Amino acid sequence: MICDMCGKDGATSKKVTRSFGKKKNLLIIEDIPVLSCPSCGESYMLAETMHEIERIKMHRHSFAQKRSIEVTAFA
């Protein structure tokens, strides 16, 4: 795949997990597709992915499953 940043071939798709919001508004979305380029080192999401993230955030109560998670701070 051609990298949108540097134009070189070799960009690959990988899945990442990202968090949005804080405390009671925290939403964690898993398996987000991100393109990563080994040539320039950039990682980025396509516009379609960003739109889907916004849709998920807007309708979070329809999609989200409650899970208890451990949280710690980097000391």
N, C-alpha and C positions, 0 to 999 in steps of 0.2 A: 504494500500500500504506500502511496506517495504521502509524505509528510506535508501538512498544510503550512508549517512554519518555515522549513528550509528547502522544501521541494525535492528532497532526495527520497529514493525508494528504500523501504525497509521498516516503515512504521508498523507496529503490531498492536493488536487490541488486547487489553488485559482488564480484569475485573477488580474494582476497588470498593472499599467501604468508606463512606463519608458521614459525618455528623452535621446536623443543622440545628440551630437554636441552642438554648441553654435550659437547665433545670427542668421544670415541668413542661416546657416547650421543646425539649430535646427530641429529635427524630434521627434515627440512624438508618441509612439506606445502604443495603448490601448489594453486591454484584453490579455496580455501576460500570458500564463499559467506558474505558479511557484509552485513547490512542497514545502510544509511547514511541518516540523516535530514538534509535540508538545513535544516529549521526549527530543530532543537535542537542539531545538530552531533554527535549521538551515533552511534556505530557499534557494532553488537552482532551476536552469533550466536544463532540459534535453538537451543533445547534439542536438537533432532534433530541439528543440526550438531555440537554439543559431544559428543554420544554417538558420532557417527561418528568424530570425531577420536580419542576414547578407544579405539574399536575398532581404528582404524588403528594407533595407538601400541602397543596390546597385540599385534597381529599384524603388526608392522612388517616382519618378515623375509619374510612372504608377499607384501607389497605393494611394498616399497622396491626401488629400483634404485640401484646405486652409481654416483656421479658424482664426479669430482674438481672441487673448487671453489676459487676464490681467496678468501682471507680477509685482511682488513686491519683495523687499529685506527684509530679516530678520534683524531688527535693533538691 
